[in-house]
Every structure is written in C-alpha cells, then in structure tokens.
Amino acid sequence: MELFSLLLITHLFLPTFSGYPKIDGNRARNIAEAWGKKLETKFDTLTAIHDVKTSFLVDATLGKNIFGEIDGEKLIGQMKKNVEDMLKNKVQAIEDLVKVAEEAFANHTDGENIDRNYPKAKKLNESEFVMEENEHFNNVQVNLNRSSVHVPTNVYDESDEVLNGVAWSEALDEQFRKNYDKDPTLTWQYFGSATGFFRNYPGTRWTLYENKRVDVFDCRHRGWYIQAATSPKDVVILVDSSGSMTGLRMAIAKATVEKILDTLSDNDFFNVLKFAERPEYVDECFNGTLIQANADNKKKLKDSVKDITTQNIARFEDALIEAFSLLSNANQTERTTNCNKAIMIITDGAPESYEDVFDKYNWAPKANVRIFTYLIGREVGDSKHAKWMACANKGYFSHISTLADVQEHVQDYVHVLSRPMVIKRMNHTIWTNVYNDEAHFTEKGINLMTSVAKPVFDKRNRTALEGILLGVMGTDVPLSEFTRLTPIHKLGPNGYAFAITNNGYVLFHPDFRPTSKKNGQDIIKPNYNSVDIAEVELEVVQSERMAYEKSLAIPNYNMELRRKMINRTEGMESMNVTVHFDDMKRIAVREQDYYFAPIEDTPFSLAIVFPKNLGKYSFNATMDPETFPITDKDEMNLRERGTRLADWMYCRFDRNENKTISNLIKYMKYARKGAKKSEKEKFKARCDVELIGKLRYDANITKDFPDKWRKENRAESTNAKEAESLGFQYIFLATRSGLIKEIVLGNETLRDRSLSDAKGTFEEDYFKRAVEHPNKWVLSVPYKKKEENNKEKIYSSVLTGVQAIMINDSSDQGSITAAVGFQMKLENFYDLLYNDSDCQECSYCEKNETECYLVDSHGYIVFAYGEKHLIGKFLGEHDGSLYSALTRRNEYDKKDDYIYEEVQLLDYQGLCEKLLPGSSSASFLISDPIKKLFTSVVWLLHGLGTFIFEFGVQSIWNTWSSIEAGKLEEAICDPENPPETGKILEKMSDYFGSDFAEDFHTKMLTAGVDYVEKSDQHCKKALSHIRETKGDIIAGREECIQLLPLTRQVGSKRRGGKLKPICGPADGCLECLSEEECQACYDDMATAQDKYKEKQKQKNLN
C-alpha cells in the first residue's frame, strides 16, 4: 500500500546530521505503510467510498458510451457562438435605443412637455414611484415600468437644458421595457446625457457608493461615456513649469493633468512633458515615445507629475516642436492609434501665438493635430494667445481658475473630438474593460461587469456640420453572463474558461481576484481592471545558470497564447503553468491544453482550458428527459434530507418568480414542463438539458448514501468502535452535476463550515486539490502561523479528507465523476496514530533522539509524534535545514534524494501592506501620534506660508473658506449673526460667481422682498437658495474640491445660458483660421449672451 508515500508523502523525516544515529530507511517505509493502510481502511469504511465508486457504473441500461473524448475545438466553437449571440442581443438593444433617442430629439421643441416633477433618483416619492425588490437587479428595489433620472450635484436639476433633455428622453422608457421583455437577461439600461443627467432603467433610488457622504457621480466622467463619445487618440500633454506657475497654479495644473489622464482608456496613447527653458519628459523611461494609456502607465506618470517643480521662463516654441515631433514619429511605430491627435497645453499664459510653428508643423497641408489650451489661475494676463492657439487648430480653450473647476473643464475636449464622428456618421459601438459598477451600488458592494455603449448624436440636417453630441446609450453585461455560457460541468475537473481584451487584460478568469479584505469587508484593488493574462497563466521558468536558484513562476508577456489571442486568431496551445490553492498556500505545476477563438464584433477573445492528464475524457452517464421520462421519483430524490445543488444555472427562471422558492422546486417545475411534448422546445431553450440529465442520474444513484453514512457511524453499528475513534463530524459527496449530499454527525460549532458552505463542486479548492491525486485521500489541516508556538496548546480543530473518484472502463478511458469527503476531530486523528498498537515499528518514534512527522504534499505538518502544537505548521518554518535537505531547487539541481521541488510564485494581484516605522509595537503606540501631529503642523504652516506668499491674506480667506468641511453655508451667511445684504451677495459671488448672486438678488426683488436692511430672514432665504441650486452642502476638503465646479457658471447654467464664450466647435466657433475671425466669433457670442441675460431679467421682473 503506497497511498501516503505517493499522496501525503508520509516519509519518516529523521535527521541524519552528525551527532544523530543513522536510520534504517526500511523502518520509515514500514511505518508509513502501516499508517497508510490503517487510515485508508477506516476512511473507506465510514464514507462507503467503494459503494460510491461502484454505483456510478452499475446501470447496464446506459450502454457502452459512458465515456466520451472531449473535442476542445468543437466545444470552444459552441461556447464562442453562445457568447456571441448573447452579446449581439445586447448590442441590438442599444442600437434600438439610439434610434429612438435620435428620433425623439429631432421631434422635440424646446419648452414643450416640460415636467419639473420628473422622477429624480435622489428625491423619489415612493408613494408615486412604486418600487419592488428584484432579484435580477441585485435585490435592489426597482420600478420596471419607468426609468429614473440622476442629476450630478454640480448641475442644476431644473435648468432649461436638463428639463428639455429629460422631456425628449422620456420616450426611451417604452423601448427600455420592450428590450427587457425581449431579452430577460438584460440588466441596467441607461442614457448618459451630454448635459449631465443620467436616465436609468429600471427606475431606482440613487444610493451613494460605499461610505461616500456626497454624491460625486457624473456619467460624463465614466469610462463607457468617454470611450463612446470619442474615438482612440494620441495625446501629448505639455505642462508649463516656469516660475510663474508656482504655488496654487501648479497644484491646479497637476490636478488638471491627473483628470486628463483619467479620461484616457487602454485604446489611447499619450505622454506628458514639462517645459521651462527646455521641454523634458516627466518620466525619463518614456523619452521620445508615446505609451499606452493603461492603468499602470497612467499611475506611473501621475506619480512623476507630482514631482514637477517650477523655475525659469517658459519656451513654448521648443515644447511645441517636441510635441509635434513626438506625434509625427509615432506614425513610424506601433505606438499610435492612427486616429485623433491632440496636444494639450496647461499654462498660465502664452507670450505670443507661435503661428510660424503651427504653419510649419500642423497646417501643411491641413491641421491634423488639435490644440487644447487650459489657462490656469484666477489672476491671469492676456488670454488671447492661448485662445487663438486652440481656435486656429480646431481645438478648445478653457480657463481653470480654481481646483474646483478642474473636473468640469477637463472634459471640454470630449465634445470637440466627438464632432468628426457625427459629421461622418460614425455611430460606433464600444466595449469597456471589466469594471466595478458604482452607479448601481448595492449591499453586495462589488458588481463586476463590462458595458457596451454607443454615442447618440443630433443628426438633423441643419446641424450636421456642427457635430452635436447628445449623449451615450449603454447597458451592462455582468461577468456572470459569461460564466453562465461557459459552464463548469462541460469543462470538467480543473478545467475552466476565461476571456481577455485586445490589450491582453483579463475580462473573467477563475484566478481573477479584484478584491481584498479589509476589516472583514471586500474592497476593490487598485488597477483591478488591468490584470494581464500573463499574470494569471504563469509559466514556470527554469534557470540553468546555478543549481541553487529556484524555479520561478513569472509572467511571460511574450507567450504564444497571449500573442495569438490578442491578434484574434483561433487555435490550440499547450503550456506548463503554476496553479495555486488555499489562498496560495499550496501550488501545483501541470501541463494544460488551451483552445481559443475571438468573439466577433467585440475586442474579446475566449479560451477554454483542460489539464493534460485529466481533460481528455468525460463521463457521459445521463438520464435525459427524452429517454428517461421524468417521474415523481426524480422529485423524491432531490427532496432527500441533506441534498442541495451547486449555485449553477440549471434553468433560467421567470423574473417574476418568488425568490424564496428553492432551486430544487423551480427545477422540478421546468423539468415537468419539459416532459410534455408541447413544452419541450421551451424547456430546451430555458434549461441546460445536458446538465439536468447528469443531475437526474447522479441523484438516482446517490440517493441512499446519507442513510448509509448515518448507519455506519451509529453507536450500535458494526463499525461503532471505528466511528467513535475517528469522531467524524461531517460527511459529504459532491458530483460532476453539482449535486451535493451531506450529513452532520458531530458538533456544529467544531466543524469547519467552508465545505458545507461551498456553492459549487468542481470549482472549489477542496475538489481541485483532490483531483491532482485521484483515488487517493488528500488530507489537510488548518494552517497554523509561525508565531503560534504554545507547546501546551492542543490544536482543537478538524482534519479534512477528500478523495476524487476517477472511473475507468476496460480501455483505460477515465474521468473524475465525484468527490467524497469528511471532517473529523483533529485530536482524534492525532490519538489514532499516536496510540497505534498495531504498528510494530511505531515505537521507534518514542525515542528521544527521533522526530517523526507526517506531512502533506505541500509541506504542511499533519501529524508530529508527541508534538501536537506543530500540527498545521509549514515544515520549512519549523525546521528550515530539514526542509532544505528534502527540497530540490529546480530541474538542474543534481540532488537525487528529494521530496519537494521548490517553485517561487509571485502574486501579481497582491497588495503590499504599508508598514509604519517603529522599533516596536509599544514605541509605535507612543511615538506615532506625536509624529503625525508634528507632521501635520509642519504641513499646515508650510501651506499657509505658501498661500500668504503667493496670494495674500484675502485670497487665503476665499480659498480656505470655500473648502471648509461642512461650513460652506455659514461662511456665506450665518443666521445667528446675519451680515448686511451687500456682504451676503459679495460672498455668494466669491463662492459661486456673480451670476449666481445676481440670480438670487433678482429672485428676491421679483418676490417683492425689501432686500436692503440687515435681517436673519435674508440669511435663511440665501441658504435656501444655495440648497436648491447646489444640493447638499459639501462635507470634506477632497469632496469639496470635486464638487465646487462651475465657480462662475452655476447661475448662468441654471438659466440655460453660457457665461463666458469658449473658442471651439461646441460653442459655434467652427473654423476660426485667424485671430480676427476668432475675435469676431467671440464678440458675436458675447453680444448674443448679453441679449439673452437681459431678456431673462425682464422675464423675471414681469
């Protein structure tokens, strides 16, 4: 019997160093065999595992085709088609919505059908807007008849442009419902407007994401919106780092760069340069080249931008020439999108227009590169040159006066870059990377998905040349939809499916771990959506240089599999990879076969994977409804006590079914329907007939095992002595169809619930480990940390044993069909071996100079003779020299006598904890608060000194008071000590712009209020006005910086106007090719704006 020598590696580890007696190897082998036979006999008897194995082959009516060879090419073709059909349905739903939206806008007349009481997601009246909890929408309360509308905090929810947009987009509700009726797998459908509002179906109350106190969501800042609104682009960002940019201006400039980078996607290329005396790349690693705008590159350059310092004067000419050269040279490489090109200049002013540079590098034969200029700071000089550069090069000019303006103005360029698409009718479809859905936050927290989106344009003939973007239409596709169509039961034990994007990033994968635990809560990891396939499919790289080097599992970004999938080819590859289990405590190296194919009309490629030694055959025993009609017996088998199903998709249920009905009952409902001829086709369309056939077979042959386990483990049974000595707490059987049979025999509080709480079979860690050693008992104990060294402590827990059952026929074709497992008291297991009177050789372990260990295949101590406290520890942590003596470093290590081969596995999705300095935990408790306080005071004084030096005392008051947490209203007007009327208006103007204050003043005059004398009533009215237009008051410095945009625009936006003219297509200045033409354009816009404002005043007074 070599069970444990092969599986648990129960070699007797006896030191043979100097000073120790030489050990007879036969004695160690004899002890291992004695223990192995003893444990195997007891485990087999009490789990009835031989009966389980026999039961899978006894039904002679199944014929000879029990085993079938898996055809990987055929299977990937089927799964690819299923996924493509599902995604095409989503695209069709969006295309139908886009048609309705463009038609509704074309037929709308401003001012008609205005409803100020539209369903505002943040202020829903639940008595009028009835909602019910819906399982399909993550158990959120929704209204399936109507959509709701979210308006960002920085947009007035009753401005003319919002009210008109809400009015015409209401026509989408009917199409939303039609789409959902046609495809019940659809989740959220939505329209993000260019004006900021977000229409969402089904309608639901807006919930703040995680623990945020203030709503910072704006659909225009989401990746799906920006990708759909623009096409891929090459962007060079030039940051003025001259001396005049010192202080707050540079802080605003850095924030602007960061926000620009946030708008770029993986399909874009970019670089960032600073310029003063000469242009310099902010990161020397990327000199002279554009880089892909993936999460890692953007983070790296964001960090580099933080280090920019100011000095000397700005030489614009050299910086512009370098930027144009960079974009031109990119055409010679693959580091370009070959699409839109843009230079974004962030400065506090330009001394001239540099017409010669643009004439030479951009206007011959035509302007290929758009110029966007961002003028930084409140007090700036002449802005005409910065405006001219943008206007003359088909770009856009923005003035960012405060940190609060950054987020709003950065995205001005989006509308400019969308214009060519509408002119050319490029209504393209985009798919996003995987991301966490913040717009539909639930108590579950993490909602991973991809989204499909299309832009919506004003396509009326009279505006065709203006290129007006109305917004973006989209819907979400949860990752569960992909896994539903690549079911685990078709892929077998340790088989799996995954998909990647055209950039090599994981869309879904069983080793994709986007979250980590913090205080018991799942939190999303940074860069979770840029995990490369090479970082989860880890090849083992062997080093020939030195025998003591470890085998290293590292990402191979040049591997053939990755290259071919990115290039959207189909085929098959084999590869040796490292896989891990139990939170990376155990690893295995195995050869796998990969079948892959592109998913048409998407940027995704799909792959399925089979282990080389296990993925060749499948066990096809089944009881399909056509051959074996469904009877009452089927329902009885599934209603047996201790029976449950894996959380797999057996049937797609009606969306209005009560969620409290068990899956078993719902399965029987559809299974019975499928037995009728009239319902057969509906049954096939709704249910996985193959999986149900396997389930019926498994349920039928395993129905008696729970009773058999109880009988074998009763006190009066023939095995009563063995049952008592083992102390079984829990026994289970999990099959290839997701059927789970289980009984609890012992103390509920003692047993480890990870098995009974498992939601699957094949995909669970216990099953995966057992499959690596079929028909062998795989034992494991809870991991014990290195520092747990209490020798008096008895490790009171459970030992888990699992055996994967492989069934073979006469021709040696075999497949894993099920796994049987148990949990027993760890103390009982220890006593069983420690007090083994049948083992004649075991007395040798009692000698003081001998140490006997039983370790598993990954080096964890399962039994240590006379040392209970070592159970669960890693052998290398307990005795490093012994572990080293038994370990071969790699295949070039010439060691003959070894047990383990070491492989170094790096977790490329892991998070590193930041450890604070300190000589001890005690010193940390005492000194760290003092250090933090000292650091904070130094930072505060330094910041105060900088502000005083730069702007003077009055500027400090304006800036600091505007970001004081929770005191914005009081800073403007304190009812306890009301200021004079003029002061109220003055402060309102400082915070929100003169138009905002003017609007309030006009409102009071219209109402007939004597707004002259000092009065607390005036204060209350002022605060009420702020709340109405600005929403909830900001609570926190960072949130305030994000949520005080439009410092000078809120009032004018509220009346539907535009306060300051901006040179660019979105504002009507289309093709300004000279300074005079551009200035004329501005003058015309300013005149029109003044007339509009005067008209509004008269309207209010009347």
KAZI-V986995 format. One record per residue. N is the residue number from 1. OMEGA is omega in whole degrees, -180 to 180 (none if undefined). Layout:
N & OMEGA
N & OMEGA
This chain:
1 & -178
2 & -176
3 & -173
4 & 176
5 & 179
6 & -171
7 & -176
8 & 179
9 & -175
10 & 174
11 & 177
12 & -177
13 & -177
14 & -178
15 & 179
16 & 179
17 & -180
18 & -179
19 & 179
20 & 178
21 & 177
22 & -174
23 & 176
24 & -178
25 & -180
26 & -179
27 & 178
28 & 180
29 & -179
30 & 179
31 & -179
32 & -180
33 & 179
34 & 178
35 & -178
36 & -180
37 & -178
38 & -178
39 & -179
40 & -179
41 & -178
42 & -179
43 & -179
44 & -176
45 & -173
46 & 175
47 & -179
48 & -173
49 & 178
50 & 177
51 & 178
52 & -180
53 & -178
54 & -174
55 & -178
56 & -177
57 & -171
58 & -173
59 & -176
60 & -178
61 & -177
62 & 179
63 & -173
64 & -174
65 & 180
66 & -179
67 & 177
68 & 179
69 & -178
70 & 178
71 & -176
72 & -179
73 & 180
74 & -177
75 & 179
76 & 177
77 & 179
78 & -178
79 & 177
80 & -180
81 & -180
82 & 179
83 & 179
84 & 180
85 & 179
86 & -178
87 & 177
88 & 177
89 & 179
90 & 180
91 & -180
92 & 178
93 & 180
94 & 180
95 & 178
96 & 179
97 & -180
98 & 179
99 & -180
100 & -178
101 & -178
102 & 178
103 & 180
104 & 179
105 & -179
106 & -177
107 & -176
108 & 173
109 & -178
110 & 178
111 & 180
112 & 176
113 & 180
114 & 179
115 & -180
116 & -180
117 & 177
118 & -175
119 & 179
120 & -171
121 & -179
122 & -176
123 & -175
124 & 173
125 & -172
126 & 176
127 & 178
128 & -178
129 & -172
130 & -179
131 & 177
132 & 178
133 & -175
134 & -177
135 & -177
136 & -180
137 & 175
138 & 178
139 & 175
140 & 175
141 & -175
142 & 173
143 & -175
144 & -179
145 & -175
146 & 172
147 & 174
148 & -173
149 & 175
150 & 177
151 & -178
152 & -179
153 & -176
154 & 178
155 & 179
156 & -171
157 & 175
158 & 173
159 & -177
160 & -176
161 & 177
162 & -178
163 & 178
164 & 178
165 & 178
166 & -178
167 & -177
168 & -178
169 & 177
170 & 178
171 & -179
172 & -174
173 & -179
174 & 180
175 & 174
176 & -178
177 & 179
178 & 179
179 & -177
180 & 177
181 & -178
182 & -178
183 & -177
184 & 177
185 & 177
186 & 174
187 & -176
188 & 171
189 & -173
190 & 175
191 & 176
192 & -176
193 & 176
194 & 177
195 & 174
196 & -177
197 & -172
198 & 180
199 & -169
200 & 177
201 & -4
202 & -178
203 & -180
204 & 177
205 & -179
206 & 180
207 & 179
208 & -179
209 & 179
210 & -174
211 & -179
212 & -179
213 & -176
214 & 180
215 & 180
216 & -177
217 & 173
218 & -175
219 & -178
220 & 179
221 & -178
222 & -177
223 & -178
224 & -180
225 & -176
226 & 179
227 & -179
228 & -176
229 & 180
230 & 172
231 & -180
232 & -172
233 & 170
234 & -174
235 & 171
236 & -179
237 & 178
238 & -179
239 & 177
240 & -180
241 & 179
242 & -175
243 & -178
244 & -179
245 & -177
246 & 171
247 & -175
248 & 180
249 & 179
250 & 177
251 & 178
252 & -180
253 & 179
254 & 177
255 & 179
256 & 178
257 & -179
258 & -180
259 & 177
260 & -179
261 & 179
262 & -179
263 & -179
264 & 180
265 & -179
266 & -180
267 & -180
268 & 174
269 & -174
270 & 166
271 & -178
272 & 177
273 & 170
274 & 179
275 & 171
276 & 174
277 & 179
278 & 178
279 & 178
280 & 176
281 & -176
282 & 175
283 & -175
284 & -180
285 & -175
286 & 179
287 & 171
288 & -179
289 & 170
290 & -180
291 & -180
292 & -177
293 & 175
294 & -173
295 & -178
296 & -179
297 & 179
298 & 179
299 & -179
300 & -179
301 & 173
302 & 178
303 & 180
304 & 180
305 & -179
306 & -177
307 & -179
308 & 175
309 & -176
310 & 177
311 & 173
312 & -178
313 & -177
314 & 175
315 & -176
316 & -173
317 & -180
318 & -179
319 & 180
320 & 179
321 & 179
322 & 180
323 & 179
324 & 179
325 & 180
326 & 179
327 & 180
328 & -179
329 & 180
330 & 179
331 & -179
332 & -177
333 & 175
334 & -177
335 & 179
336 & 177
337 & -174
338 & -178
339 & -180
340 & 175
341 & -177
342 & 170
343 & -180
344 & -175
345 & 180
346 & -172
347 & 174
348 & 177
349 & 179
350 & -177
351 & 178
352 & -173
353 & 179
354 & -178
355 & -180
356 & -180
357 & -179
358 & 179
359 & -176
360 & -171
361 & -172
362 & -174
363 & -180
364 & -2
365 & 180
366 & -178
367 & 179
368 & -178
369 & 177
370 & -180
371 & 176
372 & -179
373 & 178
374 & -179
375 & -170
376 & 171
377 & 179
378 & -177
379 & -180
380 & 180
381 & -179
382 & -177
383 & -171
384 & -179
385 & 178
386 & 178
387 & -178
388 & -179
389 & 180
390 & -174
391 & -178
392 & -178
393 & 173
394 & -179
395 & -175
396 & 178
397 & 178
398 & 175
399 & -180
400 & -174
401 & -179
402 & 175
403 & -178
404 & -177
405 & -167
406 & -172
407 & -177
408 & -172
409 & -179
410 & -174
411 & 177
412 & -176
413 & -176
414 & -178
415 & 178
416 & -177
417 & 177
418 & -174
419 & 179
420 & -178
421 & -179
422 & 178
423 & -179
424 & -180
425 & -179
426 & -178
427 & -171
428 & 178
429 & 178
430 & 173
431 & -179
432 & 165
433 & 174
434 & 178
435 & 178
436 & -175
437 & 177
438 & -177
439 & -179
440 & -177
441 & 177
442 & 179
443 & 176
444 & 173
445 & -172
446 & 179
447 & -176
448 & -176
449 & 165
450 & -180
451 & 173
452 & -174
453 & 176
454 & 177
455 & 176
456 & -175
457 & 167
458 & -175
459 & 175
460 & -174
461 & -175
462 & 180
463 & -175
464 & -178
465 & 180
466 & 175
467 & -177
468 & 176
469 & 178
470 & -179
471 & -177
472 & 178
473 & -178
474 & 170
475 & -177
476 & 173
477 & -180
478 & 179
479 & 179
480 & 178
481 & 179
482 & -179
483 & 177
484 & -177
485 & 174
486 & -168
487 & -176
488 & -177
489 & 177
490 & -174
491 & 174
492 & -178
493 & -180
494 & 168
495 & -180
496 & 177
497 & 173
498 & 177
499 & 178
500 & 177
501 & 179
502 & 174
503 & 179
504 & -179
505 & -178
506 & 170
507 & 170
508 & -176
509 & -179
510 & 178
511 & 174
512 & -174
513 & -174
514 & -176
515 & 172
516 & -178
517 & 174
518 & -177
519 & 178
520 & -178
521 & 173
522 & 175
523 & -178
524 & -179
525 & 172
526 & 178
527 & -179
528 & -176
529 & 175
530 & 176
531 & -177
532 & 180
533 & 179
534 & -180
535 & 175
536 & 172
537 & -169
538 & 174
539 & 176
540 & -179
541 & -179
542 & 179
543 & 178
544 & -171
545 & -176
546 & -175
547 & -177
548 & 178
549 & -179
550 & 166
551 & -172
552 & 176
553 & -177
554 & 178
555 & 174
556 & -175
557 & 178
558 & -177
559 & -175
560 & -179
561 & -179
562 & -177
563 & -177
564 & 180
565 & 177
566 & 179
567 & 173
568 & 172
569 & 175
570 & -177
571 & -177
572 & 177
573 & 173
574 & -174
575 & 172
576 & -177
577 & 174
578 & 177
579 & -177
580 & 178
581 & 172
582 & 178
583 & 175
584 & 175
585 & -179
586 & 179
587 & 175
588 & 176
589 & -179
590 & 176
591 & -177
592 & 175
593 & -178
594 & 173
595 & -173
596 & -180
597 & 178
598 & 173
599 & -172
600 & 177
601 & 174
602 & 175
603 & -172
604 & 170
605 & -175
606 & 177
607 & 171
608 & -170
609 & 176
610 & 172
611 & -174
612 & -174
613 & -175
614 & -172
615 & -175
616 & -176
617 & 175
618 & 178
619 & -168
620 & 180
621 & -173
622 & 172
623 & -177
624 & -174
625 & -178
626 & -179
627 & -178
628 & -177
629 & -179
630 & -179
631 & 177
632 & -179
633 & 179
634 & -180
635 & 179
636 & 180
637 & -178
638 & 179
639 & 179
640 & 177
641 & 180
642 & 179
643 & 174
644 & -179
645 & 173
646 & -180
647 & -180
648 & 180
649 & 176
650 & 177
651 & 174
652 & -172
653 & 175
654 & -175
655 & -179
656 & 179
657 & 179
658 & -176
659 & -179
660 & 178
661 & -177
662 & 178
663 & -178
664 & -179
665 & 179
666 & 178
667 & -179
668 & 179
669 & -177
670 & 177
671 & 178
672 & 177
673 & -177
674 & 179
675 & 179
676 & -179
677 & -177
678 & -177
679 & -171
680 & -178
681 & 177
682 & 179
683 & -180
684 & -180
685 & -174
686 & -172
687 & 175
688 & -173
689 & -180
690 & -179
691 & 180
692 & 176
693 & 177
694 & -180
695 & -180
696 & 179
697 & -178
698 & -179
699 & -178
700 & -174
701 & -179
702 & -172
703 & -174
704 & -171
705 & 176
706 & 178
707 & 180
708 & 178
709 & 180
710 & -179
711 & -177
712 & -174
713 & 177
714 & -180
715 & -177
716 & -178
717 & 179
718 & -180
719 & -174
720 & -178
721 & 179
722 & -179
723 & -180
724 & -178
725 & -179
726 & 179
727 & 178
728 & 178
729 & -171
730 & 177
731 & -179
732 & 174
733 & 179
734 & -174
735 & -178
736 & -179
737 & -179
738 & 177
739 & 180
740 & 173
741 & -175
742 & 171
743 & 175
744 & -175
745 & -172
746 & -175
747 & 180
748 & -176
749 & -178
750 & -171
751 & 176
752 & -173
753 & -177
754 & 179
755 & -178
756 & 178
757 & -178
758 & -175
759 & -178
760 & 177
761 & -178
762 & -172
763 & -178
764 & -177
765 & -177
766 & 180
767 & -178
768 & 180
769 & -178
770 & -179
771 & 179
772 & -178
773 & -175
774 & 180
775 & 175
776 & 176
777 & 177
778 & -177
779 & 176
780 & 178
781 & 178
782 & -180
783 & 179
784 & -176
785 & -175
786 & -174
787 & -180
788 & -172
789 & 180
790 & -175
791 & 180
792 & -174
793 & 172
794 & -175
795 & -174
796 & -180
797 & -178
798 & 171
799 & -180
800 & 175
801 & 180
802 & 175
803 & 176
804 & -175
805 & 175
806 & 179
807 & 179
808 & 172
809 & -175
810 & -178
811 & 178
812 & 171
813 & -176
814 & 180
815 & 175
816 & -178
817 & -175
818 & 173
819 & 176
820 & -178
821 & 180
822 & 169
823 & -180
824 & 179
825 & -179
826 & 178
827 & 178
828 & 179
829 & 180
830 & -178
831 & -180
832 & -180
833 & -177
834 & -178
835 & -177
836 & -178
837 & -180
838 & -178
839 & -177
840 & -176
841 & -171
842 & 179
843 & 180
844 & -178
845 & -178
846 & -179
847 & -173
848 & -176
849 & -177
850 & 175
851 & -179
852 & 179
853 & 168
854 & -177
855 & 180
856 & -172
857 & 179
858 & 171
859 & 178
860 & -175
861 & 178
862 & 179
863 & 175
864 & -173
865 & 177
866 & -177
867 & -177
868 & -175
869 & -179
870 & -177
871 & -180
872 & -180
873 & 175
874 & -176
875 & -179
876 & 178
877 & -180
878 & -177
879 & -175
880 & -178
881 & 178
882 & 179
883 & -180
884 & -180
885 & -176
886 & -172
887 & 172
888 & -176
889 & 178
890 & -174
891 & 178
892 & 174
893 & -173
894 & -179
895 & -178
896 & -174
897 & -180
898 & 178
899 & -175
900 & 167
901 & -173
902 & 175
903 & 178
904 & -178
905 & 179
906 & -179
907 & -177
908 & 174
909 & -176
910 & 175
911 & 178
912 & 177
913 & 176
914 & -180
915 & 179
916 & -178
917 & 180
918 & -177
919 & 179
920 & 179
921 & 180
922 & -180
923 & 178
924 & -178
925 & -177
926 & -169
927 & -172
928 & 177
929 & 179
930 & 178
931 & -179
932 & -179
933 & 180
934 & 180
935 & -180
936 & -180
937 & 180
938 & 180
939 & -178
940 & -179
941 & 179
942 & 179
943 & -179
944 & 179
945 & 180
946 & -179
947 & -180
948 & -179
949 & -172
950 & -167
951 & -178
952 & -171
953 & -177
954 & 179
955 & 178
956 & -179
957 & -177
958 & -176
959 & -174
960 & -178
961 & -178
962 & 179
963 & 178
964 & -173
965 & 172
966 & -175
967 & -176
968 & -179
969 & -178
970 & 179
971 & 179
972 & -173
973 & -180
974 & -179
975 & 180
976 & -180
977 & -172
978 & 177
979 & 177
980 & -178
981 & -179
982 & -180
983 & 178
984 & -179
985 & -179
986 & -179
987 & 175
988 & 180
989 & 179
990 & -175
991 & -169
992 & 180
993 & -175
994 & -180
995 & 179
996 & 179
997 & 180
998 & 179
999 & 178
1000 & -180
1001 & 179
1002 & 179
1003 & -180
1004 & 179
1005 & 180
1006 & -180
1007 & 178
1008 & -179
1009 & 175
1010 & -171
1011 & -179
1012 & -173
1013 & 180
1014 & -177
1015 & 177
1016 & 177
1017 & 178
1018 & 178
1019 & -178
1020 & 179
1021 & 179
1022 & -180
1023 & 178
1024 & 179
1025 & 179
1026 & -179
1027 & -179
1028 & -174
1029 & -176
1030 & -178
1031 & -179
1032 & -179
1033 & -173
1034 & -177
1035 & 179
1036 & -173
1037 & -176
1038 & 179
1039 & -179
1040 & 179
1041 & -180
1042 & -168
1043 & 174
1044 & 178
1045 & 177
1046 & -176
1047 & -179
1048 & -173
1049 & -173
1050 & -178
1051 & -177
1052 & 179
1053 & -179
1054 & -179
1055 & 175
1056 & -179
1057 & 175
1058 & -172
1059 & -175
1060 & -179
1061 & 178
1062 & -178
1063 & 179
1064 & -176
1065 & -176
1066 & -179
1067 & 173
1068 & 178
1069 & -164
1070 & -173
1071 & -180
1072 & -176
1073 & 178
1074 & -179
1075 & -178
1076 & 180
1077 & -179
1078 & -180
1079 & 178
1080 & 178
1081 & 179
1082 & -179
1083 & 179
1084 & -179
1085 & -180
1086 & 179
1087 & 179
1088 & -179
1089 & 179
1090 & 179
1091 & 180
1092 & -179
1093 & 180
1094 & 179
1095 & 179
1096 & 179
1097 & -180
1098 & 179
1099 & 180
1100 & -179
1101 & -179
1102 & none
